[in-house]
Amino acid sequence: MTRGGFREHRISAQDGLRLYVRDYGPRRGGATPVLCLAGLTRNSADFALAAERLAGSRRVVCPDYRGRGRSEWDRDWRNYEAQVYLSDIGHVMAALGLERVVVLGVSMGGLLALGLTALKPLSVAGIVLNDIGPDVASEGLGRILAFIGTDRPQPDYVAAARFLREALPTVRIKSEAGWERFARATYAEGGDGLLHFAWDVDLAKPLAQPREPMRDLWPLFRAAAARVPTLVLRGALSDVLTADCLSRMIAAAPGLRHLTVEEWGHCPPLDEPPVDAALDAFLAGL
């Protein structure tokens, strides 16, 4: 099905759960496709502007994780974890014939990009890590968990945009239209006529109640950055990817490309001119 400049797919995961995917640009030909992996609660709508811009020269595929956007929610919140997400991504790639991709990962999507590079090394041509690194600052993680685990219904998108503007002070969207677009990617209309978060709030539970300690991600990062070209974007005000962590990433990976976006926190948007320029320069060689 085609809609608004992109094709829509419903793809079955390994357990039968249906995953929603936006698919932009040419099905075949062009430069290496870009696989866009969103942040923890985010979805394919976040990539709309970037995908439309890039789709003139390459395919751009943007899946919604299970429990987000227009994908089905999982009845078992324990399945909201990295290994299941990676399996889902593998099914999406197989179903759409994506043999080799550049992975653009925002926040948690960047960590999944590292995991995908380890699991499918021949399938990844390059990675972009947007405001994420091997160390996730505890302050930022705590803030995120406190925000995402409780639904905050809103009567309409004007109110939703106002709420998000107040709740997320380091998201420096500059226009009313931008805030409304962000609100529409964050909320969806429920059966009660109110707007609710476009994610299953239970996805916070595995992070609040982890089954095992978080693994050391530095070996994954070093291996990925040594194997494929890597670009790191950081918001100067980020409380998730600290300046110290970025410095250590640069030291650990000679040749790492990086950009710090002034005035932004977690995460810099993909429609800021400096980000566009850095992304275009990075993709030009891939």
N, C-alpha and C positions, 0 to 999 in steps of 0.2 A: 504494500500500500504506500502511495506517495502522498505527502502532506507538507505544505509550507516549505518546499525546497529540499526536503529530505524524504528518504524512504523509511517506513516503519516496519519493524520485524517483531515477532513474538517467538522466542526461541526457548525450547525446553531445556532445563538444567538436568543434571544427572538424576535427580529425584522427582522429575516431572514438573517442578515449579516453573512457571512461565516468566521469562525475562524479556523486558521491553528494550529495544535498541533503536536509536536514530542512526541513519546511514546516509551520509552526504557524499556528493561528488561522483566521479566515474566509478563504475563497478570494476573496470579493468583499465589498465594503462595508467599513465601519469606517474608521478613520483611515488615513493614508498608511502603506503597508507599510514595514517595516524590513528592510534587507538587511545581514546580519551577516557581516563579513569578518574572519577569524581572523588571529592572528599567524603568523610565518614557518613554524613547524612544527606549529601548532595546528589544531584542526578544529571541526566543528559542535558537538561535545559540550560545549565550553567555554561555549556560550551557553544551555545547557539551562534553568537557573533563570531567567535574564533573559527568555528567549523564552516560557517558560510564564507568567511574570507579565504580560508585555506582550500575550500572545495573546488576552486577554479583549476587547481593543478594536481590535486591528489584526493584520494578517498579519505573520509574522516568518519570513524565509527565511534558512537557514544552510547554505551550501555548504561541502563539503570541497574544497580545491584539489587539483589533480592531485598524486599522491605523498603525500597525507596522508589520515588517517582511513580511510574506506571507499571513497574514490575509487581508481581504478586508478593504478598507478605508471607513469611514463614511461620507456621504454627508452632515451631519449636525455636525459641530464641537462642538456643545453644548453637544453632547453625549460622548465626551471625558472627562468623569468624573467618580469619584469613584463608585457611585451607579451602573452605567451601567457596569463598569468593574467587579464589584462583581457579578452582575447578569450573565454576560458572563462566569465568572469562575464557577458559580453554574451550568450552562448548560453544560460546559465541564465535570465537575465532574459527573453529572448525565449520560451524554452520554457514558462515559467511565467506569461507574460502580465504581467510587472511593468513597467508603463509609467513609473511615477514612484515613487521610494523615498527614504527616509532611510537613509543608509549609516552603519552603526556599525562603524568599523574599529579593530581592536586591533593596535598595533605595525605590522608590515608592511601589515596590512589598512587602516590609516589612510592609508598612502602610496598604496595602490591606490584608496582613496576619492578622493584628490586627482586621480589619473589619470582615474578614471571621470567625475569632475565636468568635466574638460577635454574628454574624448571624447564624453560624452553629457550636455551641460549641461541639456537640457530634461528629463532623466530623474532628476535628483538634486534633492530638495527640501531637503536639509540633510545635514550630516555631523557625526559624532562621531569625534574623534581620541583614542584611548586610549593615552596615553604614547608619543606619536610626534610629530615635528615636522619642519620642513625640514632641520634639522641633526641627524644621528644621531651621538651621541657615540662616538668611536672606541673608548673603553674598553668601553662596553657592547656594541658590535658585535663586538669581539674576544672578549669573554666568551661571547657567544651562539654564535659560530662554533666556538669550542673545545668547546662542550658538544654541539652538535647533529650534528657530523660523524662521530661514532663511536657505534655502538650499544652499549648497556649493558644486556644481558639481566638479567632478574630472575626468581626462581623463582615468585613469587606477588605478589599486590597489596599484601600487608602489607609485604613487603620492598621493593617498588617505591615505596610511600609513604614508607618510612623513607629510602630512597636520595634521593628528591626533596627531602625535608625538609632533609637534610644538604647536598645539592648546590646548593640555591636558598635561601640564608638570608634574602633579602629578600622571599620569598613568604610572607606572614604569615597563612597559613590558620590559623584558631583552633581547629578541631575535628578529631577523628580521622575523622569522617565526611567532612569537607571534603577532607582529605588523600587519603582513599580515592577520592573522586569525581575529584579532580585526577589521581591515578594511573591511574584507568580511562580518562581522556581522553588520557593520555600514552602508555600502553602498550596493546598488543594481543597476543593469544596467537599464537605462531608454530607451524609444523609440528613443531618439536622439543619442544613442550610448555612452553617458556619464554616469558616475556613480553618483547617487543621494542618499541622505540620505534614509535609509530604514524605514522611518516613514513619516507620514503626518505632515508637519510643522504646520498645523492648530491646532494640539493637544496642542500647547502652548497657544492658545487663552483663554481657560477657566481659566488658571492659571493667565494670565495677566489681564483678565477681570472677576474676580470671581463674581458669583451671590450672594454670601453671605460670611461673614468673615469665615476664617478657624476655625474649631471647636477645642476645647481643647482636645488633644489626650491622655493626661495623664490618664484619667479614663479608656480608652480603653486599654492602655498599662498595667496598674496595674491589671485590671481584667484578661487580657490574661496571664500575667506572673504568676498570682496566680492560674490560672486554669491548665496550661500546662507547661511542661519544656520549657525553653526559653534560646537561645544562641544569644548573640550579638557580631557581628564582627565590628571592627572600624579601619579605616585607621588612622595612627598616624597624618597624614597631612590633614585629612578631614576638609573641611569647611562646611559640611552638618551636621554631627554628631560630636559635639564638645566634648572635654574631660570633660567639666563641665556637659553637658547633660548626658553623660555616667555615671558619678559619681552619679548624682541624680537618674538615672535608677537603679543603683546598690543599692542605699539606699532605693528606693521605693519597690524593689522586692527581698527580701531575697532568696537566692538560685539561683539567676540569674547567668548564666555562661557567660563569656565574654572573648574576646581576642582582643588586640590591635596589629595591624600588622604594624611594623616599615617600614618607607620609603614610604608607600602608602598613597594616598589621597582617594578620593571618586571614586570607591569602591574597597576594596581589592578583588583580583581575587580568584576564587574557586579552583585554581590549585597550589597555593602556599603551600609548605610543612606544615607550621604551621597551615594554614587554614584547609588543609586536615586532619591533626591530630585532631584538635578541632572538626571538623565536624564528623569524624568517631567516636570519643569518645561520642559525643552527640547522634548520631544516634544509637549507640550500645544498648542503653537501650530502644529503641522505636520500 
